[in-house]
């Protein structure tokens, strides 16, 4: 990527505002920023929790400091003082859009690498940002006041959303007037819990719209530039899944309208540093635009913009924070080719996208595309932090070339030991709907996407790869030929080796392998791990787990039924609503489990008696942990 800054010498010169940067983040974005800071000739300082003491961003940095929490402003400032940092880069998430953090950093005599606290305050709230957009002449959707009683003339559907924060929290789509009060109450509770602010907006909800955002950057000398747009319409529950640049369905006229509106908005507030202005594109031929919100930070999807423009956004952020002019004009910025990004998460797309945790025994990232990741083999994944593990960014001369490259990259991606969405991403990128650019913001949450969120049957190549891996470990020739189950026969050609395995859904898999055909991994064999009689393999991004049949274990499992209520995800028990011996109705809430601010209510499978309560509120539980057992009232009781 091209860096328009003057290079190492000027970045670290005596006239610089800072020569060292504390990166107040973790994971892939911390790695990304540390590398950019070092490339600018500056000293990179990492912070880490106890869980991240040996993480890649810590090992890569020039210096590191332990902090109690990435969310503690005081802890970050203490780390900056101890390390001699002169600037703080917040990345995204954590402190990046907290005005109090930006203000505290500046008050401590440090440089905040981002917009000012006043601008974060103003644009970080959807209600105030909307008012700025109106002043700047940027189109907006119709808004309804949230009264103390009654809404008057409301055209449905509407979108209820939190004025503070983002990430889809505190957001509800309402199609029926009878549901509005309940949606407002629920969104208000969620917003208060997530952001400490329960202010809401109720706006017109546009069906089948496209989420298109414009990357902007401004300096202290009055220059505001756009770096073209990104389409982020492939999203579920308002969380982005795929992003691409440029937007594939808009005309040059619409593109001009979007970019001009974004720059006008930034000029209205005197915006400095990097940011993103988000729009809804809708109407005939995607020609109508409406302002959604502004993100006053670097975005997760910034690499697709870097791919098509050749610019390094973090390098530009550092340059602007030094007080220097951007050094480029709008006419200097062009867009070349097409780029698509896929976000790999520790979540189960076939179980409601619930977050997952565990040890990633084997991690393989593709080599022919850009990979922004900090996940390594052997890393422990917890629900303490965001479940995003990494990003794959494919760039090609056109959209189809980029799409094909991304499909291939996901084929070459393997994360074994923890369930991820990589297989789902591969199916989505390879789908006709994505190929034809017909996916709108509600598509992944509609019936049209049900096939993609239904667990596929084990493909034959995955079963063969598993069988070959199991055979290589368990049917290898030994010093004693009579002790090796390798198909050897006296006076006859070796027999085929029959491998019996059971997949995750307890479906039997039997394959006959030719003698010696499994001894060396073939080109069709994906990454695999064999342990304790089982084997995990990766195929088309998806991980498949098989085990060798165990008659005793399988018979024991026959007694497990709907009476057992287990944890659907690793997390924390927020509440326990029943006691042992209590009679419950079908569907009655037994307790609530939470992870990553996602709450799941656990309900009685039928009317019955609570035979077991295995947890208490506040307890950490693993995926599949037995929490409650309910005995069916209608079941025959043994005497």
ABEGO torsion letter per residue (X at the ends): XBBABAEAAAAABAABABABBBBBBBEAAAAAAAAAAAAAGBBBBBBBBAAAAABAAAAABABBBBBABAABAAAAAAAAAAAGBABBBAEBEEAAABAAAAAAAAAAGBBBBEBBAAAAAAAABAAAAAAAAAAAGBBBBBBBBBBABEAEBBBOBBBBBBABEBGGBGBBBBABAAAAAAAAAAAAAAAAAAAGBABBBBBBBBBGBBBBBBBBBBBAAGBBBBAEBBBAABBBGGBBABBBOBBAABBAAAAAAAAAAAAAAAAAAGBBEBBBBBBBBBEBGGABBBBABBBBBBBAAAAAAAAAAGBBAAAAAAAAAAGBBAGBBAAABBBBEBBBBBBBBBBBAAAGGBBBBEBBABBBBBAABBBBBABBBGBBBBAABBABAEBBBBBBABAAAAAAAAAAAAAABBBBGBBBAAAAAAAAAABAAAAAGABBAAAAABAAAAAAABBBBBBAAAAAAAAAAAAAAAABBBABAAABBAGBBBGBBBBBBBBBBBBAAGBBBBBBBBBGAAABBBAABBBBBBBGGBBBBBBGGBBBBBBBBBAAAAAAAAABBAABBBBABBEBBABBABBBGBBBBBGBBABBBBBGGBBBBBBBABBEBBABBABBBGBBBBBGBBABBBBBAABBBBX
